[in-house]
Amino acid sequence: MRHRKKSKKPLILTIICAIVVLLILCVVFIFPLNNMLRSVTGNDTPGDKAVKSELVKRVKSKKTGDSTKDKKIDRAASILGKKKMSEIMAAAKSQKKTASLIEDSSSLTRAQSQKAAQEIFSNDEYSGLRKAINDGNWYQAYQQYQKLSNNGELNQLQQDLNQ
């Protein structure tokens, strides 16, 4: 009697399918799980910390070599790093909270912060970014940020505030 070798193909295909399904589930449920964990604990999640770390790096990358400006950039990065993500998310749905967050974490005056918040809430170009931040969908927020950077909206806002 000969022993037939059992094909390992069905087992390998099953494992690959299971991995693909798990990856899809992780992508679909990662933001809701992250948001649920934040809501339950009241603290930033590991995902929030990674996003804030990247945000702080981007703010610090704006340093110019001018010690006065760099000091303001370091202050803004430090404040953003210490803010709870839930506060940042809340600011995405309130113009008043957005103005307050901008004023606290930047060198802008109260009037400039209010002007920036008004533009962010009145210009439909920013609605996708605000929604993504409010939902805690950091991947979508990054995509919206890239879109605003590429189409010049962020530069225009910065120029409007410096006038």
C-alpha positions as a printed NumPy array, in Angstrom:
array([[  0.   ,   0.   ,   0.   ],
       [  1.267,   3.364,  -0.967],
       [  0.788,   6.359,   1.183],
       [ -0.354,   9.325,  -0.739],
       [  1.077,  12.633,   0.274],
       [ -1.667,  14.96 ,   1.285],
       [ -1.523,  18.232,  -0.475],
       [ -0.73 ,  21.156,   1.794],
       [ -2.304,  23.617,  -0.617],
       [ -5.731,  23.704,   1.08 ],
       [ -4.101,  24.347,   4.463],
       [ -1.873,  27.107,   3.11 ],
       [ -4.783,  28.732,   1.256],
       [ -6.899,  28.613,   4.405],
       [ -4.153,  30.277,   6.444],
       [ -3.604,  32.971,   3.815],
       [ -7.354,  33.651,   3.61 ],
       [ -7.574,  33.864,   7.393],
       [ -4.704,  36.368,   7.503],
       [ -6.292,  38.488,   4.775],
       [ -9.642,  38.474,   6.599],
       [ -7.931,  39.481,   9.873],
       [ -6.11 ,  42.334,   8.152],
       [ -9.337,  43.582,   6.602],
       [-11.102,  43.401,   9.967],
       [ -8.258,  45.292,  11.645],
       [ -8.438,  48.071,   9.07 ],
       [-12.228,  48.276,   9.305],
       [-12.383,  48.217,  13.109],
       [ -9.123,  49.875,  14.205],
       [-10.525,  53.414,  14.411],
       [-13.713,  52.453,  16.267],
       [-11.7  ,  50.304,  18.687],
       [ -9.185,  53.096,  19.181],
       [-12.014,  55.561,  19.823],
       [-13.752,  53.156,  22.195],
       [-10.546,  52.638,  24.184],
       [-10.051,  56.422,  24.418],
       [-13.648,  56.874,  25.587],
       [-13.377,  54.154,  28.216],
       [-10.019,  55.169,  29.677],
       [-10.182,  58.909,  29.066],
       [ -6.53 ,  58.781,  28.061],
       [ -4.718,  58.786,  24.756],
       [ -4.372,  55.405,  23.095],
       [ -1.135,  54.081,  21.593],
       [ -2.513,  55.094,  18.198],
       [ -3.17 ,  58.62 ,  19.461],
       [  0.355,  58.843,  20.842],
       [  1.807,  57.78 ,  17.5  ],
       [ -0.287,  60.388,  15.67 ],
       [  0.693,  63.127,  18.131],
       [  4.341,  62.134,  17.857],
       [  4.148,  62.518,  14.074],
       [  2.327,  65.836,  14.467],
       [  5.024,  67.124,  16.822],
       [  7.725,  66.024,  14.357],
       [  5.991,  67.921,  11.554],
       [  5.685,  71.053,  13.675],
       [  9.364,  70.855,  14.666],
       [ 10.37 ,  70.353,  11.036],
       [  9.21 ,  73.93 ,  10.4  ],
       [ 12.191,  75.326,  12.333],
       [ 14.05 ,  78.011,  10.428],
       [ 17.231,  78.588,  12.407],
       [ 15.897,  81.861,  13.776],
       [ 16.044,  81.368,  17.551],
       [ 12.948,  83.521,  18.185],
       [ 10.796,  81.607,  15.697],
       [ 12.256,  78.247,  16.716],
       [ 11.398,  78.954,  20.362],
       [  7.754,  79.541,  19.35 ],
       [  7.775,  76.331,  17.279],
       [  9.194,  74.334,  20.209],
       [  6.501,  75.8  ,  22.491],
       [  3.748,  74.854,  20.028],
       [  5.131,  71.318,  19.635],
       [  5.355,  70.892,  23.405],
       [  1.782,  72.069,  23.965],
       [  0.407,  69.83 ,  21.201],
       [  2.311,  66.868,  22.607],
       [  0.691,  67.399,  26.014],
       [ -2.886,  67.922,  24.783],
       [ -5.204,  64.962,  25.06 ],
       [ -6.399,  63.723,  21.708],
       [ -9.985,  63.99 ,  22.938],
       [ -9.473,  67.775,  23.286],
       [ -8.144,  67.998,  19.743],
       [-11.063,  65.92 ,  18.481],
       [-13.55 ,  68.143,  20.347],
       [-11.997,  71.201,  18.711],
       [-12.783,  69.724,  15.297],
       [-16.5  ,  70.168,  15.918],
       [-16.482,  73.538,  17.684],
       [-15.26 ,  76.782,  16.167],
       [-14.789,  78.281,  19.637],
       [-12.709,  75.302,  20.823],
       [-10.687,  75.395,  17.609],
       [ -9.869,  79.066,  18.141],
       [ -8.885,  78.344,  21.731],
       [ -6.686,  75.396,  20.705],
       [ -4.964,  77.48 ,  18.016],
       [ -4.398,  80.342,  20.439],
       [ -3.019,  78.031,  23.164],
       [ -0.705,  76.088,  20.874],
       [  0.611,  78.804,  18.576],
       [  2.005,  82.301,  18.637],
       [ -1.137,  83.688,  17.01 ],
       [ -3.125,  86.361,  18.773],
       [ -6.705,  85.79 ,  19.881],
       [ -7.991,  87.702,  16.838],
       [ -5.805,  85.69 ,  14.452],
       [ -6.86 ,  82.426,  16.109],
       [-10.514,  83.344,  15.755],
       [ -9.959,  84.322,  12.119],
       [ -8.246,  80.979,  11.449],
       [-11.045,  79.048,  13.151],
       [-13.658,  81.005,  11.214],
       [-11.936,  80.151,   7.921],
       [-11.595,  76.489,   8.899],
       [-15.31 ,  76.286,   9.683],
       [-16.642,  78.414,   6.826],
       [-14.522,  76.963,   3.999],
       [-15.888,  73.616,   2.782],
       [-12.355,  72.543,   1.812],
       [-11.644,  71.928,   5.515],
       [-14.799,  69.946,   6.297],
       [-13.218,  66.599,   5.379],
       [-10.27 ,  67.246,   7.696],
       [-12.523,  68.364,  10.538],
       [-14.745,  65.296,  10.141],
       [-11.782,  62.912,  10.055],
       [-10.278,  64.468,  13.196],
       [-13.634,  64.472,  14.973],
       [-14.09 ,  60.784,  14.079],
       [-10.557,  59.89 ,  15.19 ],
       [ -9.766,  58.582,  11.72 ],
       [ -6.101,  59.567,  11.581],
       [ -5.434,  57.977,   8.21 ],
       [ -8.236,  59.993,   6.615],
       [ -7.084,  63.119,   8.475],
       [ -3.604,  62.69 ,   7.019],
       [ -5.047,  62.273,   3.521],
       [ -7.112,  65.435,   3.957],
       [ -4.054,  67.294,   5.254],
       [ -2.103,  66.205,   2.174],
       [ -4.949,  67.353,  -0.078],
       [ -5.05 ,  70.776,   1.602],
       [ -1.274,  71.067,   1.367],
       [ -1.25 ,  70.142,  -2.304],
       [ -4.08 ,  72.44 ,  -3.368],
       [ -2.613,  75.451,  -1.549],
       [ -5.403,  75.934,   0.997],
       [ -3.056,  75.7  ,   3.991],
       [ -0.588,  78.152,   2.46 ],
       [ -3.439,  80.526,   1.674],
       [ -4.69 ,  80.343,   5.267],
       [ -1.198,  81.041,   6.565],
       [ -0.828,  84.032,   4.226],
       [ -4.231,  85.383,   5.236],
       [ -3.261,  85.216,   8.909],
       [  0.083,  86.957,   8.374],
       [ -1.547,  90.014,   6.759]])
